[in-house]
């Protein structure tokens, strides 16, 4: 699994090979200069090794060269850091762009069936963890490889025998690190999954605080939060504990290496067997022993970030690999205008295999018709809207617009034919002007105000502190529900589409405002095919056709008066709402 993840990460890194080359080159120069410094230090030691026998000239020359090497090493260390940052942040930028772009290509069933907080966590938290892991991993990988190879070369020039001692002990360090990493990786995967679950739960509760408080759910919500948080703490502690063993374990092994070099080198200096070493050379060798083991220490020191990065990358790529919405065919038709003749022919559909929701449904709507869809909750009203907009594709039968099967149209052009106002309003953090112009950013000021007046929103907008330039909070938090609904209606009126979908569009507006908006809708629907989903039957009396749904089946179809005369399901539903009043 790690190899697959690493290969995919390298695909994202590949476009920035220039910076990778810069990392390699600067690491090579920086490490070479750093490794040359111990030789100079050894030479300096040998210049002052004898009593009253100090080579001042040689000492000064060595120190000048050493100073130059230190300065150059610092310069290339900066180049290395710069190139590493560029690779890491550009790669992560591309990952985040792809992750966000994935949302736009996912079918609605994925969004409906997964925690929104977990999806957000993958795009934000997991990508951030990959970023930190890349920064640490790339730096340690390049500098580590160059340091190890360079140190071996320099040690070989001093004493091949002592170098062999170092190399023979090295596999023990690698074995310890890989053994611990194998067990800790599983914990990091569980940690990131729990992190996503916690993010989803918090997002859910914050979004619905009114409901939480109304039903006095605070205590139970706190208990559930603490349960998830406790699981996160447990797996997080295990992951951190296991990964933290790597560094001290490898440091212990590296200490053994250092001790072996010191003892063996001292014996060589004293006895001259099996090789002759000076005190300065031993000093250099001990420095190299430290530098040789340093990459192992550093890599195991950042193993936590690297392991977390791999776990996060797995979750991220799992998200990127989700099945996408069926792509538009190459010969898909781009529809710019339509008359609005909609046919639903023998359509059947189900969200889950084996559980049919819609069965053999047939509806015909001509230009200017107003098709109302009524029925109890779960009868399939919203499903029809999802099928009309191709959020889901029909499983049998077909839906056509002006005789053209909507599956042969591009989704973008199909959806541009509809204007939609939903019961659940959606406004973003921005000005009133920006929210209304969301579907038509190039609208003129005159068109903007005309649409607001038609939706009876202009009056309350003018009373806001800065009028149309008033900044509203996320999801319109500083506006009333009715005001948010009016802005949503104004947004659609500005676009002026050939067909409309109104899903309980006036359910949150007071009765007086509703009458005005209904009048505006009557003008707006004139000559346009409209689909109206409603629970309040008073809003659909003027509909051309009323479809009465129950459990996915169409029970009745006709006008308001026709259905009342039938005395069937619709008549009973209508009378249950209005009989007492009348």
Wavefront OBJ file of the C-alpha trace (Angstrom):
o trace
v 0.000 0.000 0.000
v 2.833 2.419 0.897
v 4.522 1.811 -2.449
v 1.306 2.621 -4.319
v 0.801 5.794 -2.282
v 4.423 6.844 -2.819
v 4.162 6.272 -6.583
v 1.055 8.445 -6.773
v 2.688 11.179 -4.716
v 5.696 11.087 -7.057
v 3.335 11.646 -10.004
v 2.280 14.915 -8.349
v 5.912 15.814 -7.619
v 7.110 15.043 -11.174
v 6.167 18.427 -12.773
v 8.601 20.135 -10.406
v 11.665 18.125 -11.398
v 13.638 21.383 -11.722
v 13.247 22.021 -8.003
v 14.029 18.356 -7.323
v 17.260 18.775 -9.254
v 17.954 21.898 -7.185
v 17.345 19.869 -3.999
v 19.717 17.131 -5.148
v 22.442 19.518 -6.303
v 22.301 21.780 -3.249
v 22.180 18.730 -0.952
v 25.195 17.262 -2.734
v 27.225 20.480 -2.432
v 26.057 21.255 1.120
v 26.795 17.751 2.411
v 30.131 17.572 0.569
v 31.249 20.817 2.162
v 29.942 19.701 5.556
v 31.776 16.390 5.246
v 35.004 18.053 4.193
v 34.966 20.164 7.364
v 35.934 17.242 9.705
v 39.069 16.611 7.608
v 40.081 20.250 8.109
v 39.306 19.971 11.811
v 41.459 16.818 11.972
v 44.273 18.631 10.203
v 43.928 21.537 12.644
v 44.207 19.082 15.536
v 47.345 17.564 14.022
v 48.836 21.094 13.686
v 48.754 21.497 17.469
v 49.287 17.899 18.589
v 52.824 18.260 19.986
v 53.998 20.151 23.089
v 55.395 23.531 21.981
v 55.022 22.231 18.454
v 52.199 24.332 16.933
v 52.144 25.025 13.196
v 50.615 28.524 13.343
v 50.834 29.100 9.579
v 49.151 25.844 8.752
v 46.586 26.421 11.493
v 45.556 29.852 10.151
v 45.292 28.579 6.565
v 43.142 25.656 7.674
v 40.818 27.931 9.690
v 40.362 30.340 6.731
v 39.376 27.454 4.440
v 37.078 26.072 7.160
v 35.329 29.452 7.497
v 34.744 29.650 3.734
v 33.342 26.124 3.704
v 30.928 26.919 6.563
v 29.618 30.021 4.750
v 29.163 28.170 1.444
v 27.475 25.304 3.267
v 24.994 27.740 4.847
v 24.197 29.238 1.407
v 23.419 25.864 -0.153
v 21.433 24.876 2.936
v 19.190 27.881 2.206
v 18.856 26.823 -1.475
v 17.947 23.310 -0.302
v 15.235 24.617 2.032
v 13.819 26.933 -0.651
v 13.589 24.170 -3.273
v 12.068 21.763 -0.742
v 9.374 24.290 0.211
v 8.563 24.932 -3.448
v 8.163 21.208 -4.210
v 6.099 20.494 -1.089
v 3.715 23.458 -1.295
v 3.203 23.271 -5.059
v 2.529 19.544 -4.853
v 0.069 20.015 -2.018
v -1.612 22.851 -3.922
v -2.199 20.484 -6.855
v -3.490 17.785 -4.514
v -5.954 20.194 -2.929
v -7.124 21.458 -6.333
v -7.751 17.882 -7.490
v -9.517 17.023 -4.231
v -11.838 20.030 -4.495
v -12.377 19.395 -8.209
v -13.383 15.835 -7.311
v -16.388 17.203 -5.418
v -17.704 18.687 -8.663
v -17.458 15.339 -10.456
v -18.865 13.103 -7.723
v -22.432 11.859 -8.095
v -24.945 13.288 -5.651
v -25.361 9.865 -4.023
v -21.788 10.097 -2.667
v -22.402 13.544 -1.139
v -25.722 12.349 0.300
v -24.220 9.153 1.702
v -21.042 10.473 3.376
v -20.316 12.751 6.292
v -19.656 16.253 4.995
v -17.246 16.865 7.856
v -15.183 13.807 6.876
v -14.999 15.029 3.274
v -13.857 18.450 4.523
v -11.292 16.753 6.777
v -9.808 14.891 3.804
v -9.477 18.040 1.717
v -8.158 20.257 4.527
v -6.584 18.211 7.351
v -5.296 15.242 5.360
v -3.784 17.415 2.654
v -2.083 19.492 5.362
v -0.634 16.332 6.912
v 0.702 15.272 3.495
v 2.312 18.704 3.204
v 4.127 18.370 6.525
v 5.198 14.821 5.713
v 6.508 15.875 2.303
v 8.504 18.750 3.774
v 10.089 16.516 6.373
v 10.410 13.440 4.149
v 11.934 15.115 1.071
v 14.508 17.008 3.126
v 15.546 13.973 5.137
v 15.529 11.658 2.116
v 17.799 13.734 -0.127
v 20.141 15.003 2.557
v 20.191 11.585 4.235
v 21.160 9.636 1.099
v 23.876 12.132 0.155
v 25.196 12.259 3.749
v 25.406 8.474 4.051
v 27.151 7.996 0.683
v 29.447 10.979 1.202
v 30.398 9.916 4.714
v 31.246 6.408 3.560
v 33.481 7.836 0.816
v 35.345 10.131 3.243
v 35.686 7.354 5.830
v 37.023 5.048 3.123
v 39.782 7.556 2.290
v 40.842 7.571 5.944
v 40.489 3.872 6.851
v 38.568 1.229 4.859
v 38.743 -1.172 7.817
v 37.022 1.143 10.310
v 34.473 2.081 7.617
v 33.674 -1.650 7.366
v 32.957 -1.756 11.107
v 30.432 1.076 10.690
v 28.736 -0.545 7.675
v 28.377 -3.926 9.408
v 26.465 -2.406 12.344
v 24.170 -0.264 10.112
v 21.592 -3.007 9.168
v 20.687 -3.347 12.853
v 19.584 0.308 12.914
v 17.521 -0.104 9.729
v 15.885 -3.300 11.039
v 14.809 -1.630 14.289
v 13.321 1.383 12.468
v 11.399 -0.676 9.878
v 10.096 -3.095 12.550
v 8.597 -0.258 14.585
v 7.264 1.590 11.502
v 5.360 -1.510 10.371
v 3.304 -1.597 13.576
v 2.832 2.150 13.964
v 1.455 2.689 10.419
v -1.753 0.817 11.236
v -2.339 3.097 14.220
v -1.818 6.232 12.119
v -4.458 5.051 9.614
v -6.934 4.590 12.483
v -5.949 7.980 13.903
v -6.759 9.829 10.661
v -10.063 7.953 10.284
v -11.068 8.971 13.823
v -9.997 12.550 13.050
v -12.336 12.570 10.043
v -15.204 11.148 12.108
v -14.685 13.790 14.786
v -14.640 16.606 12.194
v -17.880 15.290 10.697
v -19.581 15.140 14.094
v -18.496 18.657 15.073
v -19.613 20.083 11.703
v -22.987 18.376 12.073
v -23.623 19.709 15.573
v -22.445 23.251 14.884
v -24.736 23.422 11.841
v -27.722 22.319 13.913
v -27.179 23.998 17.275
v -30.771 25.280 17.393
v -32.110 21.731 17.148
v -29.566 20.493 19.716
v -30.634 23.132 22.223
v -34.343 22.812 21.468
v -34.324 19.082 22.218
v -31.925 19.536 25.165
v -29.451 17.209 23.467
v -26.358 18.989 24.809
v -25.457 16.327 27.371
v -25.839 13.407 24.949
v -23.992 15.345 22.258
v -21.165 15.951 24.738
v -21.074 12.246 25.609
v -20.916 11.204 21.938
v -18.229 13.790 21.271
v -16.186 12.544 24.221
v -16.551 8.918 23.028
v -15.168 9.756 19.569
v -12.545 12.047 21.079
v -11.509 9.288 23.514
v -11.068 6.835 20.623
v -8.978 9.423 18.800
v -6.877 9.959 21.922
v -6.295 6.203 22.363
v -5.253 5.440 18.786
v -3.297 8.714 18.631
v -1.401 7.852 21.835
v -0.618 4.348 20.536
v 0.567 5.734 17.212
v 2.755 8.360 18.868
v 4.154 5.852 21.390
v 5.071 3.286 18.741
v 6.635 5.870 16.439
v 8.501 7.496 19.346
v 10.321 4.212 19.973
v 12.111 4.549 16.626
v 14.313 7.479 17.500
v 15.731 6.299 20.844
v 16.141 2.756 19.480
v 18.169 3.888 16.482
v 20.105 6.343 18.656
v 21.096 3.430 20.889
v 22.350 1.467 17.879
v 24.142 4.570 16.611
v 25.758 4.969 20.018
v 27.105 1.444 19.632
v 28.555 2.471 16.242
v 30.218 5.533 17.783
v 31.679 3.498 20.640
v 32.963 0.832 18.228
v 34.696 3.480 16.107
v 36.228 5.163 19.185
v 37.575 1.900 20.660
v 38.790 0.426 17.376
v 40.316 3.741 16.236
v 42.135 4.230 19.563
v 43.619 0.730 19.366
v 44.822 1.491 15.819
v 46.434 4.764 16.977
v 48.152 3.033 19.904
v 49.248 -0.216 18.231
v 49.417 0.817 14.570
v 47.522 -2.387 13.703
v 45.701 -3.212 11.456
v 46.130 0.383 10.204
v 47.949 3.507 11.328
v 45.812 6.467 12.456
v 46.726 9.886 13.823
v 44.813 11.563 16.631
v 43.407 14.066 14.102
v 42.183 11.224 11.885
v 40.442 9.586 14.854
v 38.826 12.954 15.598
v 37.647 13.170 11.964
v 36.413 9.584 12.029
v 34.375 10.134 15.181
v 32.788 13.183 13.558
v 31.988 11.095 10.482
v 30.526 8.349 12.667
v 28.153 10.944 14.116
v 27.317 12.373 10.682
v 26.815 8.891 9.227
v 24.293 7.961 11.915
v 22.651 11.399 11.934
v 20.400 10.724 8.889
v 19.048 7.591 10.581
v 18.283 9.602 13.712
v 16.625 12.397 11.734
v 14.525 10.042 9.626
v 13.294 8.136 12.677
v 12.781 11.483 14.428
v 10.253 12.592 11.794
v 8.697 9.164 11.334
v 5.534 10.413 13.077
v 4.950 13.093 10.441
v 5.847 10.731 7.609
v 3.560 7.961 8.895
v 0.719 10.454 9.369
v 1.352 11.775 5.863
v 1.088 8.280 4.384
v -2.126 7.573 6.309
v -3.557 10.909 5.151
v -2.453 10.289 1.567
v -4.227 6.923 1.618
v -7.478 8.597 2.703
v -7.003 11.355 0.147
v -6.358 8.970 -2.753
v -9.263 6.813 -1.613
v -11.447 9.916 -2.006
v -9.907 10.777 -5.390
v -10.565 7.214 -6.578
v -14.286 7.342 -5.826
v -16.483 6.598 -8.821
v -17.314 9.821 -10.615
v -20.532 10.991 -12.166
v -20.927 9.471 -15.619
v -19.135 11.789 -18.022
v -20.974 13.525 -20.839
v -20.567 11.601 -24.073
v -18.409 13.126 -26.807
v -21.489 13.735 -28.958
v -23.506 15.190 -26.047
v -25.768 18.016 -27.193
v -25.380 21.540 -25.811
v -28.871 22.986 -25.356
v -29.017 26.767 -25.166
v -32.738 27.330 -25.660
v -35.801 25.185 -25.304
v -39.563 25.405 -25.585
v -40.062 23.560 -22.314
v -41.921 20.430 -23.476
v -40.960 17.772 -20.936
v -41.873 14.084 -21.186
v -41.335 11.506 -18.445
v -41.896 8.145 -20.126
v -42.207 4.871 -18.223
v -39.513 5.918 -15.717
v -38.481 3.610 -12.873
v -35.816 4.418 -10.301
v -34.418 3.278 -6.954
v -31.621 4.587 -4.728
v -30.847 1.131 -3.359
v -30.897 -2.123 -5.361
v -34.031 -4.135 -4.635
v -35.946 -1.148 -3.228
v -37.950 0.479 -6.017
v -39.001 4.077 -5.416
v -40.520 5.184 -8.730
v -42.322 2.661 -10.946
v -43.401 3.165 -14.575
v -44.052 6.867 -14.155
v -45.467 8.873 -17.078
v -45.883 12.657 -17.113
v -46.312 15.069 -20.014
v -45.687 18.807 -19.615
v -46.106 21.292 -22.442
v -44.681 24.769 -22.667
v -46.184 26.974 -19.967
v -47.631 24.068 -17.956
v -47.389 24.137 -14.187
v -46.881 20.648 -12.845
v -47.450 20.347 -9.114
v -46.183 17.294 -7.246
v -47.826 16.491 -3.917
v -47.869 13.608 -1.507
v -46.636 12.486 1.904
v -42.974 12.581 2.889
v -40.890 9.927 1.114
v -43.325 9.493 -1.756
v -40.733 10.480 -4.390
v -41.342 14.204 -4.967
v -37.719 15.272 -4.560
v -36.571 12.210 -6.494
v -38.435 13.462 -9.573
v -36.567 16.765 -9.299
v -33.239 14.894 -8.962
v -34.027 12.957 -12.149
v -35.121 16.052 -14.094
v -31.771 17.705 -13.305
v -29.785 14.469 -13.811
v -28.414 14.469 -10.297
v -29.312 10.808 -10.731
v -29.930 8.992 -14.016
v -33.108 7.011 -14.626
v -32.667 3.233 -14.492
v -35.348 2.535 -17.070
v -37.505 4.681 -19.310
v -36.463 8.171 -20.398
v -36.966 11.875 -19.780
v -36.977 14.194 -22.790
v -37.008 17.948 -23.326
v -38.450 19.008 -26.683
v -38.104 15.384 -27.776
v -34.392 15.106 -26.875
v -33.364 12.531 -24.250
v -31.694 14.453 -21.409
v -28.990 11.741 -21.203
v -27.751 12.903 -24.602
v -27.391 16.502 -23.355
v -24.431 17.942 -21.477
v -25.315 18.222 -17.801
v -24.255 21.847 -17.716
v -26.562 22.925 -20.532
v -29.450 20.835 -19.136
v -29.215 22.417 -15.704
v -28.920 25.901 -17.190
v -32.473 25.458 -18.519
v -33.877 25.365 -14.982
v -34.111 27.928 -12.251
v -34.561 26.383 -8.814
v -35.745 27.719 -5.474
v -35.547 25.274 -2.585
v -37.078 25.148 0.864
v -33.558 25.069 2.362
v -32.020 28.326 1.253
v -28.309 28.617 0.560
v -26.460 31.915 0.769
v -22.707 32.378 1.038
v -20.625 34.861 3.009
v -20.553 37.923 0.748
v -22.618 40.934 -0.209
v -26.319 40.828 -1.020
v -25.391 41.884 -4.556
v -22.986 38.938 -5.000
v -25.559 36.458 -3.727
v -28.292 37.611 -6.096
v -25.871 37.733 -9.059
v -24.550 34.213 -8.303
v -26.080 32.747 -11.477
v -25.546 35.837 -13.647
v -22.392 37.692 -12.583
v -22.504 40.012 -15.598
v -25.987 41.376 -14.802
v -26.454 45.144 -14.901
v -27.461 47.195 -11.879
v -30.877 47.746 -13.438
v -31.440 44.007 -13.938
v -30.334 43.339 -10.367
v -32.758 45.818 -8.826
v -35.603 44.717 -11.129
v -35.149 41.080 -10.039
v -35.069 42.101 -6.361
v -38.241 44.155 -6.766
v -39.987 41.293 -8.579
v -39.131 39.051 -5.613
v -40.293 41.724 -3.147
v -36.785 41.788 -1.682
v -35.789 45.339 -2.668
v -37.638 46.982 0.219
v -35.854 45.084 3.007
v -32.508 45.254 1.146
v -32.735 49.055 1.082
v -33.211 49.016 4.865
v -29.976 47.074 5.405
v -26.944 49.120 6.615
v -25.250 49.219 3.188
v -28.122 48.211 0.943
v -27.041 45.844 -1.805
v -23.440 46.055 -0.579
v -24.297 44.771 2.902
v -22.145 41.765 3.778
v -24.209 38.834 5.007
v -22.855 36.036 7.159
v -22.300 32.483 5.966
v -25.634 30.914 4.997
v -27.309 34.281 5.644
v -27.028 33.939 9.407
v -27.750 37.636 10.008
v -31.005 37.570 7.978
v -34.406 36.106 8.810
v -35.499 32.866 7.148
v -38.041 34.774 5.064
v -35.427 37.309 3.901
v -33.057 34.495 2.899
v -35.843 32.900 0.891
v -36.617 36.182 -0.885
v -32.959 36.561 -1.892
v -32.986 32.992 -3.260
v -36.071 33.832 -5.311
v -34.465 37.059 -6.574
v -31.408 35.042 -7.658
v -33.580 32.847 -9.894
v -35.590 35.774 -11.215
v -32.375 37.464 -12.327
v -31.322 34.392 -14.341
v -34.777 34.263 -15.984
v -34.600 30.581 -17.069
v -37.021 28.862 -19.509
v -38.137 26.333 -16.855
v -38.607 26.468 -13.096
v -38.370 24.089 -10.148
v -39.940 25.339 -6.930
v -39.488 23.043 -3.936
v -41.597 24.454 -1.091
v -40.302 27.812 -2.271
v -42.583 29.896 -0.039
v -42.746 27.661 3.026
v -40.665 29.993 5.198
v -42.337 33.274 4.236
v -45.097 34.943 6.208
v -48.587 34.874 4.703
v -48.595 38.514 3.573
v -45.235 38.211 1.835
v -46.281 34.861 0.391
v -49.193 36.463 -1.439
v -46.845 38.987 -3.036
v -44.298 36.342 -3.969
v -47.011 34.086 -5.363
v -48.082 36.977 -7.595
v -44.479 37.427 -8.713
v -44.229 33.696 -9.401
v -47.425 33.804 -11.443
v -45.821 36.400 -13.728
v -42.539 34.509 -13.761
v -44.162 31.179 -14.621
v -46.136 32.690 -17.470
v -45.079 30.833 -20.621
v -42.557 28.699 -18.721
v -42.783 25.040 -17.788
v -42.754 24.828 -13.995
v -42.457 21.934 -11.572
v -43.765 22.759 -8.115
v -43.157 20.510 -5.107
v -45.511 21.493 -2.317
v -46.915 20.317 1.014
v -49.118 23.391 1.381
v -51.847 22.638 -1.129
v -53.049 26.256 -1.105
v -50.045 27.154 -3.279
v -50.945 24.851 -6.193
v -54.614 25.512 -6.902
v -53.703 27.192 -10.183
v -51.468 24.328 -11.369
v -52.170 22.953 -14.864
v -51.648 19.388 -13.627
v -51.315 18.010 -10.123
v -49.476 14.721 -9.671
v -50.495 12.899 -6.493
v -47.717 10.575 -5.304
v -47.594 7.833 -2.703
v -44.716 5.390 -2.169
v -43.256 6.153 -5.593
v -46.491 5.537 -7.474
v -48.646 8.146 -9.132
v -52.101 7.686 -7.626
v -53.943 10.531 -9.319
v -53.380 13.176 -11.964
v -55.503 16.186 -12.914
v -56.392 19.765 -12.034
v -57.313 20.923 -8.541
v -61.059 20.894 -9.249
v -60.929 17.548 -11.074
v -59.151 15.864 -8.205
v -61.564 17.314 -5.647
v -64.501 15.990 -7.652
v -62.890 12.539 -7.730
v -63.018 12.432 -3.953
v -59.841 10.334 -3.796
v -56.478 10.632 -2.063
v -55.936 14.292 -3.050
v -59.417 15.314 -1.900
v -58.816 13.680 1.482
v -55.385 15.334 1.740
v -56.799 18.739 0.819
v -59.772 18.457 3.158
v -57.510 17.426 6.029
v -55.696 20.752 5.624
v -58.572 23.124 4.887
v -61.904 21.541 5.837
v -61.847 22.923 9.373
v -60.968 26.416 8.134
v -63.591 26.405 5.417
l 1 2 3 4 5 6 7 8 9 10 11 12 13 14 15 16 17 18 19 20 21 22 23 24 25 26 27 28 29 30 31 32 33 34 35 36 37 38 39 40 41 42 43 44 45 46 47 48 49 50 51 52 53 54 55 56 57 58 59 60 61 62 63 64 65 66 67 68 69 70 71 72 73 74 75 76 77 78 79 80 81 82 83 84 85 86 87 88 89 90 91 92 93 94 95 96 97 98 99 100 101 102 103 104 105 106 107 108 109 110 111 112 113 114 115 116 117 118 119 120 121 122 123 124 125 126 127 128 129 130 131 132 133 134 135 136 137 138 139 140 141 142 143 144 145 146 147 148 149 150 151 152 153 154 155 156 157 158 159 160 161 162 163 164 165 166 167 168 169 170 171 172 173 174 175 176 177 178 179 180 181 182 183 184 185 186 187 188 189 190 191 192 193 194 195 196 197 198 199 200 201 202 203 204 205 206 207 208 209 210 211 212 213 214 215 216 217 218 219 220 221 222 223 224 225 226 227 228 229 230 231 232 233 234 235 236 237 238 239 240 241 242 243 244 245 246 247 248 249 250 251 252 253 254 255 256 257 258 259 260 261 262 263 264 265 266 267 268 269 270 271 272 273 274 275 276 277 278 279 280 281 282 283 284 285 286 287 288 289 290 291 292 293 294 295 296 297 298 299 300 301 302 303 304 305 306 307 308 309 310 311 312 313 314 315 316 317 318 319 320 321 322 323 324 325 326 327 328 329 330 331 332 333 334 335 336 337 338 339 340 341 342 343 344 345 346 347 348 349 350 351 352 353 354 355 356 357 358 359 360 361 362 363 364 365 366 367 368 369 370 371 372 373 374 375 376 377 378 379 380 381 382 383 384 385 386 387 388 389 390 391 392 393 394 395 396 397 398 399 400 401 402 403 404 405 406 407 408 409 410 411 412 413 414 415 416 417 418 419 420 421 422 423 424 425 426 427 428 429 430 431 432 433 434 435 436 437 438 439 440 441 442 443 444 445 446 447 448 449 450 451 452 453 454 455 456 457 458 459 460 461 462 463 464 465 466 467 468 469 470 471 472 473 474 475 476 477 478 479 480 481 482 483 484 485 486 487 488 489 490 491 492 493 494 495 496 497 498 499 500 501 502 503 504 505 506 507 508 509 510 511 512 513 514 515 516 517 518 519 520 521 522 523 524 525 526 527 528 529 530 531 532 533 534 535 536 537 538 539 540 541 542 543 544 545 546 547 548 549 550 551 552 553 554 555 556 557 558 559 560 561 562 563 564 565 566 567 568 569 570 571 572 573 574 575 576 577 578 579 580 581 582
